[in-house]
Structure formats: C-alpha cells, structure tokens
Amino acid sequence: MRPKLDLKNFETYRDSTIKQLKWQLNQFFDDHSELGCEHLKDYIADLNAYENLDALEPITQAHVKILEDEQNVELAEKAILNGEIFWEHAAAGEATRLGLGTKYLLNLKDLSSEKIAELISKEAGKEVSKEEVLKEAGCESSDLLDINLGTRHMIQLAYDIAKLAKKHDKNLDTVLGRQKMLVIMNEKTGDQIVAEWKNYNYMGFNPDNIFFMVQKSFEGIDKKGAEVKYDISHDKHKRLHNHGQMAMQKTHEKEIFRADGTRLSSAEFENILSEMKDLISYNIEDIKYLTGAIDYQSMSLALELGAKGYGMVMEIVAQNPKRPQKGGAAFYDKKKDRVVMIESNQLKGIKPKDITHLNKNFNHYPNPVISYRAVREGDMHLHTCVKSVVIDGKEKHYLYFCTPQGDINFLVKTAYVMRRVLKPIEAWKSAVNTPATVAACHAQDKQEGFKEFCEEKIGVKFV
C-alpha cells in the first residue's frame, strides 16, 4: 500500500515524500540501483501514467452536470454579501515559460510591443512583428494603468463586489470587511507582496480577514544507487512542488499568517473554513477574470451541490485548438465508472492537441473543510518530474514532485460541470498569450469607474 504523507510540518512532509518515492520506484523497477536521475527522466511518463490509462474515453454531456446560462444566482449573491465565500488566490508562480519573474508582480505597462514581439518570436521560433502584436492587443502596453497583474486581480474582485453591494443597496465597506481570503506567494517575493497589500490599504478589505501563505520551494532529489534524498548541499536548484503541495502546506501547523505577523494554528484555520459555504481557488493567470472576477452562475451551482454533500466542483472547458494547452484533462474512466480529472503528465502518449476537455483555471470547494480534512489525511499521490540545472558549468539532473491541486478530485465527492456552449480556456501561460493579456488589461481599465475605484481603494493617482 502506498505510504501516506505526513503533513504536520515541512520536515515530516519531506521525510514522507522520500518514503513514498522509494515505494513508487520499488513498485515500478525490479532493480533501480544502477539508475541515476538522468536515467529516470526516460521513465517519467511511465512512472506517472494513470493507472487506468487504457480505460479512458472522451466525456459527453451525459457524464457531467450542465451549467445553464439561466442558473439562478441568488445563492451566490447572498453568500458573498454575508461573507460566506473564501477566496483563495494562487500567486506563487514564477512564470518560468515567460522568464520574467513572479507573475503577480509583472506590469504589462512595462512590456513594449517590440519586447512582446521579441518574446513571442523566441518562443515560437519564427519572426513575429510589432504590428502583429498591436493588432491582437488593440493598444500599446504604455496605454495601460500602471498597476501589476496581482493588484489587477485583487482589485477586480473588490470592484465586482462593489457592484453587487450597490445592486442590493448594501454598505460597501461592511461587505468588503466580511470577505475572507488567502493569498499564496513564493519565497522570493512574499515580503514584497505583503508590503504592497499594506501600502494599498488592503484594497478596502479587512486586514484581519486577509491571510497569506508563502509556498515553500524544495531542493532537488538526488539518486545514488538505490538511495534517494534531497540534495541540501546548495540552493541553486530549488523549485516549487506545484499547487498540490500548496494544498497540503495549508494543513501544516502555523503556515497561514496575517500581514501583522500573527500566525494561525491549523485548528484556527480549519475553524474558519468550517464557517464557509464555498472556497474558490483562483489562478492569477486567468485573463477572463480581469473583467469579471465573480462567476455567479458557477458559484450558485457549487452552493447547490455543496448542500448535497459535494466537496469539489470542477468546471470543464474546451481545449483551445489554435494553442493547445497542458493541464487537468477530463476523461471518463470505464473501470471506475466515473469522470476523472487527470493531469497531463499522467497521460502517457496523449498530446495536448488530443485533449478535448480541460479543467478551468479555478475550482470550487463547497463545504471547504471537507477537502481540507481529506488532504490532511496524506493520501495525495506524488507526481514526479526530472529537471536539469547547471552547477559550476556542469549539468546536473534532479527529481522533483509536481502534484496538481486537481488530484483532490480523487479524495472527495466531486461534481464535474460543463456549460452548454463550451468556450476555450484563456490564460497568460506563455509569451504567445501576452497580446491577449494586454487586451484584457485594457478592457479592464475601460470598465466604468474602474480607474476611479482603483485610485480610491489603493490610494494611487494615475496620470
């Protein structure tokens, strides 16, 4: 039986990941003592392969719940006004494909059309002109408001809640003060982001209800003979263990904190979640979010499903045929007789262009304490990858864990939701998506009263 992960703290997590890795290797190989990490990379697709790969078939609308455009949104509006939604923002990503640093802090205004064209040309391996960038973006980046992506993401939520409060004739400060959220950052820029929240007056939210977590990065795992262990001799090779580890880290003791330094015990954080009707986990790269942070239809459906005992709701979207993406892929597993959401690295031999249905960029966790407790049990399965780093001019291979948050669908009762008319995912994943992201920021800036709302809530005057 696969060893459980021990999630009391970082040390117990690290030790238990090694135990699970050893178990995986011993299950897969008769003898792996002669294999180093540079050899394991040739077996990764097999090591990660989904157990019922041969039993997968495309999903149909008969397999999922249909989210209708006419979905009544009263449940969602009431829950937001009452402060019963927990907003989680995954903002630790280093935007490795863009090569520009922490995505939260990136300011599109600083990227000229020439620079964007250069980045796309390098990524695509063919020349892309400034004119092509401008045609898709619809404006020069210099026309945008001078705020970074993270602030855009957070202030849009406040802006949309303001519209809701006005619709119901509620006091905005009171409604914003009820909202609870967790901002997940990385070790390099966490302090800078927290300082920005303070400087921007928490964007109108109540500081007591704004929580932070710094997602830890880990050294690579080295393999010598039959032994595997974290290489703690240097830190030039540290990486995040993906957002599955993020979900696990939330259950560690005193990892959640406020900007004033107050740290919450795991019991305190669990108690907060027990009072929430839904937790939404957003990814900061979703560009549709920039003109609509709240999806009332999906939230209302998630609340309805939560009342029926569901602990996770995953919305399924169409693959973008022009720019196929990796990510969580929805299939029907004939052996399990259920829909499953499987990460791309488990789909040995299946290319992104062959994936028709993907998980949208955020998940609902109705009754969020259910998924919190399920994750804490330590039953997440560790996905693995091998990456190379150059140290003192020499290439060195290390193994890393890369478990997705979406794997929680194997731990709790999960509903899979599909809109009647599917739309492709739109996210700032790489350089080629940058013009569309500029266009989304421009559309955000042009919302009625948005500029003035920003100036009021974050205290910055735009030229």
C-alpha positions as CSV (number, residue, x, y, z in Angstrom):
1,M,0.0,0.0,0.0
2,R,1.3,3.5,-0.9
3,P,2.7,5.2,2.2
4,K,0.7,8.2,3.4
5,L,2.2,11.7,3.5
6,D,2.8,13.2,6.9
7,L,1.6,16.8,6.8
8,K,2.4,18.1,10.3
9,N,5.1,20.3,9.0
10,F,7.8,20.7,6.3
11,E,10.1,18.2,7.8
12,T,7.5,15.4,8.1
13,Y,6.4,16.2,4.6
14,R,9.9,15.9,3.2
15,D,10.6,12.6,5.0
16,S,7.3,11.1,4.0
17,T,7.8,12.1,0.3
18,I,11.0,10.2,0.2
19,K,9.3,7.2,1.7
20,Q,6.5,7.4,-1.0
21,L,9.1,7.9,-3.8
22,K,11.1,4.8,-2.7
23,W,7.8,2.8,-2.6
24,Q,7.0,4.0,-6.2
25,L,10.4,3.1,-7.5
26,N,10.4,-0.3,-5.9
27,Q,6.9,-1.0,-7.3
28,F,8.0,0.0,-10.8
29,F,11.5,-1.4,-11.1
30,D,12.9,-4.8,-10.2
31,D,16.2,-3.1,-9.5
32,H,16.9,0.6,-9.9
33,S,20.2,0.7,-8.1
34,E,22.1,1.4,-11.4
35,L,19.8,4.3,-12.4
36,G,20.5,7.9,-11.6
37,C,18.1,10.8,-12.1
38,E,19.5,11.4,-15.6
39,H,18.2,7.9,-16.4
40,L,14.9,8.2,-14.6
41,K,13.8,11.0,-16.9
42,D,13.3,8.3,-19.6
43,Y,10.9,6.5,-17.4
44,I,8.9,9.5,-16.0
45,A,6.0,9.1,-18.4
46,D,5.6,5.5,-17.3
47,L,6.1,6.3,-13.6
48,N,3.4,9.0,-13.7
49,A,1.0,7.1,-16.0
50,Y,-2.6,7.0,-14.8
51,E,-3.5,3.5,-13.6
52,N,-6.5,3.1,-15.9
53,L,-5.0,4.8,-19.0
54,D,-6.4,2.1,-21.3
55,A,-9.9,2.6,-19.9
56,L,-10.2,6.3,-20.7
57,E,-12.6,7.7,-23.2
58,P,-13.9,11.2,-24.1
59,I,-16.6,12.6,-21.8
60,T,-20.0,13.6,-23.1
61,Q,-22.6,15.9,-21.7
62,A,-24.3,12.8,-20.3
63,H,-21.4,12.4,-17.9
64,V,-21.5,15.8,-16.4
65,K,-23.8,18.4,-14.9
66,I,-24.8,21.2,-17.2
67,L,-24.4,24.7,-16.1
68,E,-27.2,26.7,-17.7
69,D,-27.0,30.4,-18.5
70,E,-30.3,30.8,-16.7
71,Q,-28.9,29.4,-13.4
72,N,-30.4,31.4,-10.5
73,V,-27.6,33.4,-8.9
74,E,-29.4,34.4,-5.7
75,L,-27.5,31.8,-3.6
76,A,-24.1,33.2,-4.7
77,E,-25.1,36.9,-4.2
78,K,-26.4,36.2,-0.7
79,A,-23.3,34.2,0.3
80,I,-20.9,36.9,-0.9
81,L,-22.9,39.7,0.9
82,N,-22.8,37.6,4.1
83,G,-19.1,36.8,3.8
84,E,-19.6,33.1,3.4
85,I,-17.2,32.6,0.4
86,F,-13.5,32.1,1.0
87,W,-11.4,33.5,-1.8
88,E,-8.0,31.7,-2.5
89,H,-5.5,33.2,-4.9
90,A,-2.6,31.0,-6.2
91,A,0.1,33.6,-6.9
92,A,3.3,31.8,-6.2
93,G,4.2,31.0,-9.8
94,E,7.5,32.3,-11.2
95,A,6.2,32.4,-14.8
96,T,9.0,30.2,-16.0
97,R,7.8,30.0,-19.5
98,L,7.7,33.8,-19.7
99,G,11.1,34.1,-18.0
100,L,10.0,37.5,-16.5
101,G,9.8,36.7,-12.7
102,T,6.9,36.3,-10.3
103,K,3.7,36.7,-12.3
104,Y,1.9,38.6,-9.5
105,L,4.4,41.5,-9.8
106,L,4.5,41.7,-13.6
107,N,3.3,45.0,-15.0
108,L,2.2,44.8,-18.6
109,K,2.8,48.5,-19.0
110,D,6.5,47.8,-18.8
111,L,6.4,45.4,-21.8
112,S,6.6,47.3,-25.0
113,S,5.1,45.9,-28.2
114,E,8.6,45.4,-29.5
115,K,9.6,43.4,-26.4
116,I,6.4,41.3,-26.6
117,A,7.1,40.5,-30.3
118,E,10.7,39.6,-29.3
119,L,9.4,37.2,-26.6
120,I,6.9,35.6,-28.9
121,S,9.4,35.2,-31.7
122,K,11.9,33.5,-29.4
123,E,9.2,31.1,-28.1
124,A,7.6,30.3,-31.4
125,G,10.8,30.0,-33.4
126,K,9.6,32.4,-36.1
127,E,9.6,36.1,-36.5
128,V,6.6,38.0,-35.1
129,S,6.3,41.7,-35.8
130,K,5.3,44.6,-33.5
131,E,2.3,45.2,-35.8
132,E,1.0,41.7,-35.3
133,V,1.2,42.2,-31.6
134,L,-0.6,45.5,-31.7
135,K,-3.4,44.0,-33.9
136,E,-4.2,41.4,-31.3
137,A,-3.6,43.6,-28.2
138,G,-5.6,46.5,-29.6
139,C,-3.4,49.1,-27.9
140,E,0.1,49.9,-26.8
141,S,1.0,48.5,-23.4
142,S,2.0,52.0,-22.4
143,D,-1.7,52.9,-22.5
144,L,-2.5,50.7,-19.6
145,L,-2.9,51.8,-16.0
146,D,0.3,51.5,-14.0
147,I,-0.6,48.5,-11.8
148,N,0.8,45.0,-11.7
149,L,-1.1,41.8,-12.5
150,G,-1.6,40.8,-8.9
151,T,-3.1,44.2,-8.0
152,R,-5.3,44.0,-11.1
153,H,-6.5,40.5,-10.0
154,M,-7.3,41.6,-6.4
155,I,-8.9,45.0,-7.2
156,Q,-11.2,43.4,-9.8
157,L,-12.7,41.3,-7.0
158,A,-13.3,44.3,-4.9
159,Y,-14.7,46.2,-7.9
160,D,-17.2,43.4,-8.7
161,I,-18.2,43.1,-5.0
162,A,-18.8,46.9,-5.1
163,K,-21.2,46.5,-8.0
164,L,-23.0,43.7,-6.1
165,A,-23.3,45.8,-2.9
166,K,-24.7,48.7,-4.9
167,K,-27.3,46.4,-6.6
168,H,-28.6,45.3,-3.2
169,D,-28.2,48.7,-1.5
170,K,-25.6,47.4,1.0
171,N,-22.8,49.4,2.6
172,L,-19.6,48.5,0.6
173,D,-17.2,48.8,3.4
174,T,-19.3,46.4,5.5
175,V,-19.5,43.9,2.7
176,L,-15.8,44.1,1.8
177,G,-15.0,43.8,5.5
178,R,-16.7,40.4,5.7
179,Q,-14.7,38.8,2.9
180,K,-12.0,36.3,3.8
181,M,-9.2,35.3,1.6
182,L,-5.8,33.6,1.3
183,V,-3.0,34.9,-0.9
184,I,-0.4,32.3,-1.7
185,M,3.0,33.7,-2.6
186,N,6.6,32.5,-3.2
187,E,9.7,32.8,-1.0
188,K,11.4,35.3,-3.3
189,T,8.7,38.0,-3.4
190,G,6.3,37.2,-0.5
191,D,7.6,40.1,1.6
192,Q,7.2,42.5,-1.3
193,I,3.6,41.4,-2.0
194,V,2.6,41.7,1.7
195,A,4.2,45.2,1.8
196,E,2.2,46.1,-1.3
197,W,-1.1,45.0,0.4
198,K,-0.3,47.2,3.3
199,N,0.7,50.1,1.1
200,Y,-2.5,49.7,-0.9
201,N,-4.7,49.8,2.2
202,Y,-5.7,46.2,1.7
203,M,-7.8,47.4,-1.3
204,G,-10.7,48.0,1.0
205,F,-10.8,44.6,2.6
206,N,-10.4,44.0,6.4
207,P,-6.8,43.2,7.3
208,D,-7.9,40.8,9.9
209,N,-9.5,38.6,7.2
210,I,-6.7,38.7,4.7
211,F,-4.4,35.7,5.2
212,F,-1.1,34.9,3.5
213,M,1.0,31.8,3.0
214,V,4.5,31.5,1.5
215,Q,4.6,28.4,-0.6
216,K,7.9,26.7,0.1
217,S,10.3,25.6,-2.6
218,F,12.4,22.4,-2.3
219,E,15.8,21.2,-3.2
220,G,16.0,18.6,-6.0
221,I,16.2,15.0,-5.1
222,D,19.4,13.2,-6.0
223,K,19.7,9.5,-6.5
224,K,22.8,7.4,-5.8
225,G,22.4,3.7,-6.1
226,A,19.1,2.7,-4.5
227,E,19.1,5.7,-2.2
228,V,17.2,8.9,-2.9
229,K,17.4,12.1,-0.8
230,Y,17.1,15.8,-1.0
231,D,20.4,17.5,-2.0
232,I,20.8,20.1,0.7
233,S,24.4,21.0,-0.3
234,H,23.2,24.1,-2.1
235,D,20.1,26.0,-3.1
236,K,20.6,26.8,-6.7
237,H,18.1,24.1,-7.8
238,K,15.1,24.8,-5.5
239,R,11.7,24.5,-7.1
240,L,8.0,24.6,-6.1
241,H,6.2,21.2,-5.8
242,N,3.2,22.6,-7.8
243,H,-0.2,23.6,-6.4
244,G,-0.9,20.1,-4.9
245,Q,1.8,20.8,-2.4
246,M,0.3,24.2,-1.9
247,A,-3.0,22.5,-0.8
248,M,-1.0,20.2,1.5
249,Q,1.0,23.0,3.0
250,K,-2.2,24.8,4.1
251,T,-2.7,21.9,6.6
252,H,0.7,22.4,8.2
253,E,0.9,24.0,11.6
254,K,1.1,27.8,11.6
255,E,1.7,28.3,7.9
256,I,-1.1,30.8,7.5
257,F,-0.5,34.3,8.7
258,R,-1.8,37.9,8.6
259,A,0.2,40.9,7.5
260,D,0.9,41.9,11.1
261,G,2.8,38.6,11.6
262,T,0.1,36.8,13.5
263,R,0.1,33.1,12.7
264,L,-2.9,30.8,12.8
265,S,-2.8,27.3,14.1
266,S,-4.1,24.6,11.8
267,A,-7.1,24.3,14.1
268,E,-7.9,28.0,13.8
269,F,-7.7,27.9,10.0
270,E,-9.8,24.8,9.9
271,N,-12.4,26.6,12.1
272,I,-12.5,29.5,9.6
273,L,-13.1,27.1,6.7
274,S,-15.8,25.3,8.6
275,E,-17.8,28.5,8.6
276,M,-17.5,29.0,4.9
277,K,-20.0,27.7,2.3
278,D,-17.6,27.7,-0.6
279,L,-13.9,28.1,-1.3
280,I,-12.8,29.2,-4.7
281,S,-9.2,28.7,-5.8
282,Y,-8.2,31.1,-8.4
283,N,-5.1,31.1,-10.6
284,I,-3.7,34.5,-11.1
285,E,-3.1,33.9,-14.8
286,D,-6.8,33.7,-15.9
287,I,-7.3,36.7,-18.1
288,K,-11.1,36.5,-18.3
289,Y,-11.1,37.2,-14.6
290,L,-9.8,40.7,-15.3
291,T,-13.3,41.8,-16.5
292,G,-15.3,39.5,-14.3
293,A,-13.9,38.1,-11.1
294,I,-17.1,36.6,-9.9
295,D,-18.8,33.8,-11.8
296,Y,-22.2,33.9,-10.1
297,Q,-23.7,31.0,-12.1
298,S,-21.0,28.5,-11.3
299,M,-20.8,29.7,-7.6
300,S,-24.6,29.2,-7.2
301,L,-24.4,25.8,-8.7
302,A,-21.5,24.9,-6.4
303,L,-23.5,26.0,-3.4
304,E,-26.4,23.9,-4.5
305,L,-24.1,20.9,-4.9
306,G,-22.5,21.7,-1.6
307,A,-25.9,21.2,0.1
308,K,-25.9,17.7,-1.4
309,G,-22.6,16.8,0.2
310,Y,-20.1,17.6,-2.6
311,G,-16.6,18.7,-1.6
312,M,-15.3,19.8,-5.0
313,V,-16.8,21.2,-8.2
314,M,-14.6,21.3,-11.3
315,E,-15.7,23.2,-14.4
316,I,-14.8,21.7,-17.7
317,V,-13.8,23.9,-20.7
318,A,-12.9,23.3,-24.3
319,Q,-9.3,22.9,-25.4
320,N,-8.0,25.9,-27.5
321,P,-7.5,24.3,-30.9
322,K,-5.2,27.0,-32.1
323,R,-3.0,26.9,-29.0
324,P,-3.5,23.6,-27.2
325,Q,-2.5,23.6,-23.6
326,K,-1.5,21.1,-21.0
327,G,-3.3,20.9,-17.7
328,G,-6.0,18.9,-16.0
329,A,-7.8,16.8,-18.6
330,A,-11.3,15.4,-18.2
331,F,-12.0,11.8,-19.2
332,Y,-14.5,9.1,-18.4
333,D,-12.8,6.1,-16.7
334,K,-14.7,3.0,-17.7
335,K,-13.2,0.9,-14.9
336,K,-14.1,3.4,-12.2
337,D,-17.4,4.3,-13.9
338,R,-16.9,7.9,-13.3
339,V,-15.4,11.1,-14.7
340,V,-11.8,11.8,-13.6
341,M,-9.6,14.9,-13.9
342,I,-6.1,13.8,-14.8
343,E,-3.0,15.9,-15.1
344,S,-1.3,16.0,-18.5
345,N,1.8,14.3,-17.1
346,Q,-0.2,11.2,-16.4
347,L,-1.4,10.9,-20.0
348,K,1.4,8.9,-21.5
349,G,1.3,9.4,-25.3
350,I,-1.6,11.7,-25.3
351,K,-0.7,15.1,-26.7
352,P,-2.3,18.5,-25.7
353,K,-3.9,18.7,-29.2
354,D,-5.6,15.3,-28.5
355,I,-7.2,16.6,-25.2
356,T,-10.6,17.9,-25.9
357,H,-11.7,18.9,-22.4
358,L,-9.7,20.7,-19.7
359,N,-10.2,21.9,-16.2
360,K,-10.9,25.6,-16.0
361,N,-8.3,27.7,-14.1
362,F,-10.2,27.6,-10.8
363,N,-12.0,25.1,-8.7
364,H,-14.9,25.3,-6.2
365,Y,-14.6,23.6,-2.9
366,P,-18.1,23.7,-1.3
367,N,-18.0,22.9,2.4
368,P,-14.2,23.6,2.2
369,V,-13.5,22.0,5.5
370,I,-14.3,18.6,3.8
371,S,-11.4,18.9,1.2
372,Y,-9.1,20.5,3.9
373,R,-9.5,17.4,6.1
374,A,-9.3,15.0,3.2
375,V,-6.0,16.5,2.1
376,R,-4.7,16.4,5.7
377,E,-5.0,12.6,5.7
378,G,-2.0,12.4,3.4
379,D,-3.4,10.4,0.6
380,M,-2.3,12.6,-2.3
381,H,-0.3,10.7,-4.9
382,L,3.1,12.3,-5.7
383,H,3.7,13.1,-9.4
384,T,7.3,13.3,-10.4
385,C,9.5,15.1,-12.9
386,V,13.2,15.4,-13.7
387,K,14.8,18.7,-14.4
388,S,18.3,19.7,-15.1
389,V,20.3,22.6,-13.7
390,V,23.8,23.8,-14.5
391,I,26.1,24.0,-11.5
392,D,29.6,25.2,-11.9
393,G,29.3,24.7,-15.6
394,K,28.1,21.1,-15.3
395,E,24.6,19.8,-16.0
396,K,23.0,18.0,-13.0
397,H,19.7,16.2,-13.1
398,Y,17.3,16.2,-10.1
399,L,13.9,14.7,-9.4
400,Y,11.1,16.9,-8.2
401,F,7.5,16.4,-7.1
402,C,4.8,18.1,-9.1
403,T,1.4,17.0,-7.8
404,P,-1.5,19.1,-9.0
405,Q,-4.3,20.5,-6.8
406,G,-6.8,18.9,-9.1
407,D,-5.9,15.5,-7.7
408,I,-8.2,16.3,-4.8
409,N,-11.0,15.1,-7.1
410,F,-9.8,11.6,-6.1
411,L,-10.2,12.4,-2.4
412,V,-13.7,13.9,-2.1
413,K,-17.1,13.7,-3.7
414,T,-16.6,15.7,-6.9
415,A,-19.0,17.2,-9.4
416,Y,-17.9,17.9,-13.0
417,V,-19.7,20.9,-14.6
418,M,-19.9,21.9,-18.2
419,R,-21.6,24.9,-19.9
420,R,-23.9,24.0,-22.7
421,V,-21.8,26.2,-25.0
422,L,-18.1,25.4,-24.3
423,K,-15.5,28.1,-24.5
424,P,-11.7,27.6,-24.7
425,I,-9.6,28.5,-21.7
426,E,-7.9,31.9,-21.8
427,A,-4.8,32.4,-19.6
428,W,-1.4,34.1,-19.6
429,K,0.6,30.9,-19.9
430,S,3.4,32.0,-22.2
431,A,4.7,34.7,-24.4
432,V,2.2,33.9,-27.2
433,N,-0.7,34.8,-24.8
434,T,0.7,38.2,-23.9
435,P,-1.1,40.3,-26.6
436,A,-4.4,38.8,-25.4
437,T,-3.4,39.6,-21.8
438,V,-2.7,43.3,-22.8
439,A,-6.1,43.4,-24.4
440,A,-7.8,42.0,-21.3
441,C,-6.0,44.6,-19.1
442,H,-7.1,47.4,-21.5
443,A,-10.7,46.1,-21.3
444,Q,-10.4,46.1,-17.5
445,D,-9.1,49.7,-17.4
446,K,-12.1,50.8,-19.6
447,Q,-14.7,49.5,-17.2
448,E,-17.0,52.3,-16.0
449,G,-15.5,53.9,-12.9
450,F,-12.7,51.3,-12.6
451,K,-9.8,53.8,-12.7
452,E,-11.5,56.0,-10.0
453,F,-12.3,52.9,-7.9
454,C,-8.6,51.9,-8.0
455,E,-7.5,55.4,-7.0
456,E,-9.9,55.4,-4.1
457,K,-9.1,51.9,-2.8
458,I,-5.4,51.7,-3.3
459,G,-4.6,55.4,-2.8
460,V,-2.7,55.9,-6.1
461,K,-3.4,58.7,-8.5
462,F,-2.9,57.7,-12.2
463,V,-1.6,60.2,-14.7
